[in-house]
């Protein structure tokens, strides 16, 4: 006759069984996520076309990074400033516009209303919060020559002053792409864009918020820059330039194109074309492809630059 199981042993067995069931459920969830038909939304930025460094991030993070970069370049600040800002936001919020933090800290940079950074509503606006960060950064003497963690700390006054340094490689990759220096290096695979239609007026509004009113030409409809009903394409001009200015023009074009890729999921942008390359939401797994000059998406200009960056929102 077997010995009866003691209450202590029975309790241990019950806890072990429960823990094992939880573990199995977790493993099952992970497996389902990896073998499901659709991959989770995600973005990747690469150092170039080869097998160099890469950094993966979620669309929400990429969208916020694109805003931070656009605000910096629109203020005429160098790529180094953008790198510092991105590394700071990676440390403070993981590039997420969070509504909580230490004490009353909020937003991408965990700025505090009680310390004069603005109202909670202002701080939770990525355009505003990025602008406030740059406003303080440029007051740091020689910030572009300082170690990144020193420059960031002089703005943030963090309790962990060395924490920013670990984000510098990823921030530098992002900054190179989002400022346009490294073309065709950012790709995002979003959610099913066909489920919702895009709004050209909203895309135009977000462009103006990030890059300022000069980013788009004036159109019929006044300051709101509204497009004619039914028009799904938006052409963002890139200054035509040759010689020494050719590189600057291409950089501007890729800055705008990468901003659009980073915002494509939220703004329902289904296609972006620039410089003889095209990105489309439906074929995002292929990244930036050579543009088919004979197809309906062909640019009017052979270089793809005189007509600027072309965006098309989902129908």
N, C-alpha and C positions, 0 to 999 in steps of 0.2 A: 504494500500500500504506500502510495507516494505521500510525501510530507506536504501538508497544506502550505500555500503561499502566504507569507507574512504580509501584514498591511504595508510595512515599509517597502518590501520588495515589489508588491503590487503597485504602489505609488510610483516607484522608479520606472517600472515597466510602462506604466501609463504615460509618464512624462517622455520617455524615450520614444514610444510609439507616436505621440503627438508631434514631437520634434522631427521624426522621420517623415511623417506625412507632410509637414510644412516644407521640408527640404525637397521632397519629391515634387510638390506643387511648384516650388520656385524653379527647379530644373526644367519642369515641363513648360513653364512660361517662357524661359529663356530659349528652349528648343523651338517653340512655336514662333517666337519672334524671328529666329534665324532662318526657319524653313518656310515661312509664309510667303505667299506669292509676291507681295509688294515689300520692298525694302523700306525701313523707316526713313523719314525725311532726313537729309543730312547734306552738309557742304564740305568741300575739301579745297584747300589752297596748297599749291605746290611751288617749289622753288623754280621750276622750269619744266621743260618737256621730258627731261631725263628722270633718273631714279633718285633725285635729291630729296631733301627734307620735305615733309608734308605735315599739314595740321588739319585735323577734322573737327568740325563744330556743327552745332545744330542751326537750322535756319533762323531761329530767333536771335541767336548769338551773332550770326553773320549780318543780319539786318541792323542790329545795334552797332556792330563794328563799322558797317558802311556809313551809318549816320555820323559816328564819331570822326571818321576820316574826312567825310565831305565837309563837316563844319570846320575842321582844321585847315584844309586846303583852301576853302572859300575865304578864310581869314588871311590867306597868303603865307601860312606857316609851312615849314619844311617837313619832309617825310619823318625826320627824327622826332618832331613834336607829335606826330600821329602815332609813331611807335611807342613813345612814352605814355600817351593817353590810352592806347589799347592795352598795354601791359598793366596799367593801373586799373582799368575796368575789369580785366581778367582776374586780377587779384581780389578786387573789392566785391565783385558781384558775379563773376564768371560770365560777364557780358550779358547779364539778364537784368531787366528793369524791375528790380524787386521792391516791394512796398514795406520792407522791414529791414532791421539791422541792429547794430549796437546802439543802444539808447534811441535817439530819434533819427538815425542814419537812414537814408533812402536812396533808391535809384542805382544807376550804373556805377557811379563813383562813391556811393554811400556818403553823400553830402548831407549836412545837418542843418535843418531850418533854424535851430537855436544858435547856430554859429554864423548866421548871416548869409548862408548860401542861397537862400530864396525860400519861397513858400513850398509846402509839400507838393502842390500841383505843379509848380514850376520845375522842381527837382525831378519829378517823375516824367518830365518831357525830355527825351534824349537829346533833342537839339539844344534846349536850354542848358541842360547839365553839362553837355560836352563844351558848350561855349564858356560856361563858368570855369571849367577846368583849365581851358586854354588861357582864359583871362588871367588866371593866377600863375600859370606856367610861364608865360612870357615875362612876368615880373621877377622871375628867378634869374639872376645874372649868369650869363653863359650856360644856360640850361642845356643847349644842344651839345656842349662839350663835356658835360658832367656824366658820370656813370648813371645809367637809367634809374637805378634804385634811389640814388641821391636826389635826382631831379624830381622824381615822383614823390618822395618823402617830404621835400620842401613845400610841396603843394598840399599833401594829404595829412601830414603830421600823424602818421599811423603809429600804433603801439608795436607794430612789427615792421620796422623800417627796411629790413633786408628781404622781405617777402616778394617784392616786385621783380627782383632780378630773375627769378626762375621762369617768368613769363616772357622774357625778352626774345628768345628765338621764335616763339609762335607769333608774338606781336610784330616782329620784323617781317615775317612771311606775309602776314595779313596786310601790313602797311605797304609793302612793295606792290601787292596786287591792287589794293583799294585806292592807292594814289595813282595807279596806272603805270608805274614804272615797269612792272612785269606783266605784259599783256597775255590774255587768254590763260591765266593761271588759277582762276577761281571758278568752281563749278558747284552747283547746288541741285540736288534731287529733292523736289518738294512733294507735297501731298497731291492728291488728284485735282489738278487745276480745272479739269473739265466740269467739276461739280458746281462751280460758281462762275458767273461772268465777272470780268474785270470792269473797272470804271476809269476810262481815260482821264476824266477830270480829277479824280483822286490821285492818279499817277503824276499828273502835271503839278498838282498842289504839293505833293511830297517832294518832287524835284525842286520846286521853288523854296520849300522850307529848308531843305538840306543845303542847296547850292546858291540860294539867293535869287532874286528876281531876274537877273541877267542871264540865267541858264537857258531860258526859253525866249524865243522871239515873241513880240506882241502879236496877237491874233484878234480877229473880229470877236467881240464879246467882252472886251475891256480888261481891266486889271486881273480878273479872275482867271484869264487865260483858258477859257473853256473851249473845247473843240466842237465842231459842228456835230449834230446828232448823227449817230451811226458810224462815225469815224473811229476806228479802233487803233489806228497807227499814230504814233507820236514820233516826230523827228526832232532830236536834240542836236543843235548845231555844234560842230567842232571847228574852230578857226582853221581855215586853210593856210598852210605855211610850208615854206620850202627852206632848203639850206639848213642853217643852224637851228631854225625854229621848228623843223620837221619833227624832231624828237618830242618837243613840248606839245605839239598838236596831237601826236599819237598817244602821248601820256594822258592828255585830257580825254581823248576818246575812250581809252581803256578804263579810265577812272569812272566815267559815266556808265560804260557797259558793265563793269563789275558791280557798281552800285545797283544796277537794274537786276543782275543775277541774284545778288544778296537779298533784294526786296521782292523777287519774283513770286515767291510763294504767298506772301501776305497781300500783294497788290494784284495777283492773278495776271502776271505778265507771261504770255505764252511763247514769245519769240523776241530775240535781241540780235541785231546784226551790226557789225562794225569791222572795218578794215579787212574785208574779204572773208570774215569768219562769221558763223552764225551759231547761236545757242537756242535750243527750243526745249520747253518743258516736257514735251512728249518724248524727246530723245535725249533727255538730260544725262542718261548714263553714258552717252558718247562724248559729253563735254562740248568744247568749241570745235565745230566742224568747218571745213572749207565750204564757202558759200557756193551754191549752185547758181551760176550766172544765167543759166537758161530757164531756171524755174521761176515760179511766181514770187519767190522771196528775194530775187536778185536785186542788187542795189543799182541805182541809176548811174553811179560813178564807178569806174573800174577800180579805183583805190579804196572805195567804201568810205572815204573820209570827207569828201566835199559835201555829201548829203548828211553827214553827221552820224549819230548813233540812232538806229531805228528800233523802236519798241512797238510791239503789238500786244494788246491785252486780249484775254480770253473772251470769246463770244458768249 
